[in-house]
Amino acid sequence: MPHYQYNVKMACSGCSNAVTRALSKMDGVQKVDANLEKQTVDVIVSEPVSYESVLERIAKTGKQVLGGKTL
């Protein structure tokens, strides 16, 4: 299963919770781990969920994505 990691600017637990909730509602998302301290969001998905589609969903929460990668 693909594993993506995004660097997301999050100021508080409300921010990380908003990202987690939004991603958890996506079809194909298996696991979401938003780490406020590290400013990262790890997402494990099933095929065919793309890196870009997860990135778009994070952006729709209003959080700034500073970068990311496929692990």
Buried (B, 14 or more C-beta within 10 A) or exposed (E): EBEBBBBBEBEEEEBBEBBBEBBEEBEBBEEBBBEBEEBBBBBBBEEEBEBEBBBEBBBEBEBEBEEBEEE
